[in-house]
Amino acid sequence: MITSSVAELSRALLARRLSSVELTGSLLDRIETANRTLNAFLTVDREGAMAQAKAADARIAAGTASPLTGIPLAHKDVIMTEGLRTTCGSRMLENFVAPYSAFVAERLARAGMVLVGKTNMDEFAMGSSNENSYFGPVRNPWNTTCVAGGSSGGSAAAVAARLVPAATGTDTGGSIRQPAALSGVCGLKPTYGVCSRYGLVAFASSLDTPGAFGQTAEDCALLLNAMAGHDSRDSTSVNRPAEDYTRLLREYAANAAAKPLAGVRIGLPREYFGAGTEPGIARAIEAAIAGFRSLGATTVEVSLPNVDYSLPVYYVISPAEASSNLARFDGVRYGHRAAKYDDLMDMYKKTRAEGFGAEVKRRILVGTYVLSHGYYDAYYLKAQQVRRLIADDFRKAYQRCDVIVGPTSPTTAFCIGDNIDDPLKMYLNDIFTIASNLTGTPAISIPCGFDGKGLPIGLQIQGNAFAEAQILNVAHRYQQTTDWHRRVPAGFAP
Amino acid sequence: MMWEVVIGLETHAQLSTASKIFSGASTAFGAVPNSHASAVDIALPGVLPALNKGAVERAIRFGLAVGGSINRRSVFARKNYFYPDLPKGYQISQYEIPVVQGGSIAIVSQTRGAINVALTRAHLEEDAGKSLHEDFHGMTGIDLNRAGTPLLEIVSEPDLRSAEEAVAYAKTLHSLVRWIGICDGNMQEGSFRCDANVSVRRAGATLGTRCEIKNLNSFRFMHQAIEFEVRRQIELIEDGGKVIQETRLYDPDNNETRPMRSKEDAQDYRYFPDPDLPPLVIDDAWIERIGAEMPELPEPMAHRFVADYSVPLTDAVQLTMSRELARYFESTVQAPVGVHLSGKTAANWILGEITARLNRDGIEIEQAPVRPNEFAQLLARFQDNTISGSIAKDVLDAMWNGEIGGDADAIIAAKGLRQISDSGAIEKIVDDVLAANPAIVAEYQAGKQKAFNSLVGKTMAATKGKANPAQVNAILKRKLAG
């Protein structure tokens, strides 16, 4: 029972078949054991979690519970949580206790979720393998010699190993979807602006998107219901009427016999089905597409001629923004400060040299370079122009289809250390996920099979801006006829 | 060789919003260090800026007041540099597209008369905090109370040709921002700060190399600093040297400018649009609403004073340096005192006698103990020859001190200050004075003009100043000639 989905646990909690105290206590025990292997958690707050669980049980008893009340949750350690350490996977913030909570953390807490701890991540969310964490890599529950993906590797691994039913993440170039794919769970990146960025430690402000991990698309929808909403503190937060992201899912439950995806047009970009993708992944995606057709969906080939530029565009824009966003970590007000220095400049240099890891430094250097006088037009401005062309490609494609389907990642989980010396190869992990960050549109990765090595494969469903309900619906209907998402890694079966 | 001085001014006006430009923290001056610094001002990880509409509104007001164009879409950029009192490691400032473009400020130059100084732009930005180097031994303290205070940076074209014009421009701008209520203008607290770009050239030549002078925190210092800098540059060139582009700091103690940093040290600020802030969009309705609430502006008001009250333009410009002064003037000349007061006289008295008393007492016009209605009464008595000018000054002092309810007529009556215009009475006094001072009369008749003034003085003294001076003059002349 305790390894069930959020939706199932919610029913059990509301029916008083299970208490949050029991559930939370058991999961904390599981975390304690499993984390020695996985390194998925950087902070576990047993005391706080048990107090919240008790409060949740009282709320359930009082009849004022939400569907998320009493459900244990983990936050990626880039999300500020008042009174709890928030490290961003960095030595720079190794001992930083957040003095306030992020908007999404507040929202999920208000819904009654029980925060058990903070998950490991690539330093400042920069990476695709979690090997850039100052606190060591997260291990993949399906094969502990492999990476769990990144940057939200800790959250993905925690949900995959059934240590928590749900977790938050942030997605700047695929940091929710790629680890979801590599760890065999669902990961939703909403439309930019749907969830406030207030309290997310910024990596690349125009791309950063908070989102959710769960076992099922339905769980992601439940979390998004609580996380979404306007926040006047984030000027890029959208102000639109509240939406129930589970509404199309419930429609299906009432109408199970019909062809549930009838009328849905699935776009297949030829650019997503070339060489470069592992054959096992390509086969699993083809099988999933056949599944969608049998559910009544039609498929149409679409073209995204500029999508190949996503990676270079991303690696100009995101380091540029990061170089500026990370300037505040200067040792003056909080965080790491070098123990010995000669003068102000020396303090800056030593503090930042010691506090940041290699990948963060690499991106700060790249970002500083592309914004430099005389290079701005050639790099940053040009990248922004191409970004618009990519968005135009998607806009045109969505005139012919409702969702776009393809692989989430060109490979399944790789071994720890395999790509560490080759940043360019590492960056290719995000080749399919980056475009939806550049265009600000929503996407979800769901499990759709396993490769020859028994490692999970992720299917990405992308949609137009604010089409979360639609992509969740397509994912959910697929999950009603498959059980990939129900598989639990052998070492972590209850 | 004729040298031409070329000056452009950059002015930072602190906008009078209650809270900061991107956070809800207070902008009040003088609080305990770091007590007005929110999470956003401290730049904690994860915080974001949210634009204060009041700051935008004030920028629009300024744009309308100077006849500039309000950009319907302007962009906030990040200016990146490291400094301990810059918490984010960047300053949010409008760079490529400012909120206001163009416009002008009308000034009266002593040498060139009325001129329009063109404005390049005015843009919104946030202030940095303060580094306190003196208060801590071997350490620097950081006070972030000022961090995030809204500023409007107003940039003029290099249209000014002397220190005098630069000061006139700065004073006019200073009065304008207070007039339209966007800045308190407090220069001691740094609410209004000017930097001057100064260069010299031989008449008709292309622009010379400029130096930017900082730390001009009073109009007097601005004048002195520019004068010094102009001299320095001219001497340098005449000695065969070359001006290098640099930032210089004015040192009022030694009255000189000193190099701060050269262009070679200039940092690459790596400006780029701030991804945390969407472009600032201003619609026509917003501009119209602000336009409808605008008060009459000083420049048209000055011209109205010239037309309606026959005030000389220079006086009208002086009177419109503040709304309160202009209101004082207009209330005075419109006061119901039975006679049509001369605007020229009223302006003279307000800019002379009233202003002198305000300065002496260190108070503002709105605190003047003599209110316009009362003052108008006094001017009426002067105008209808009830009292002379010098007696009027004494009466004003009495009113200023609140004697006899501050009422001009009551004071004149109680003190018997009514002017003596009775020729017979004056003739008698003149006769007495002439009889008592034969030596002075002899001097006068020997051709000493000064002796006449002495006799006038003695006659006036004998009447305690109450005799009509014109009559005294005439009678004395007649008697001495006879």
Interface residues (C-beta under 8 A of the other chain):
Chain A: I79 M80 T86 C88 L93 F96 A98 P99 Y100 A102 R197 Y198 G199 L200 V201 A202 A204 S205 S206 S232 R233 D234 S235 T236 A320 E321 S323 S324 L326 A327 R328 F329 D330 V332 R333 Y334 L344 Y348 T368 L371 S372 H373 Y376 Y380
Chain B: A39 I42 A43 L44 P45 G46 V47 L48 P49 A50 L51 R78 N80 F82 P84 P87 K88 G89 Y90 I142 D268 R270 Y271 F272 D274 P275 D276 L277 P278
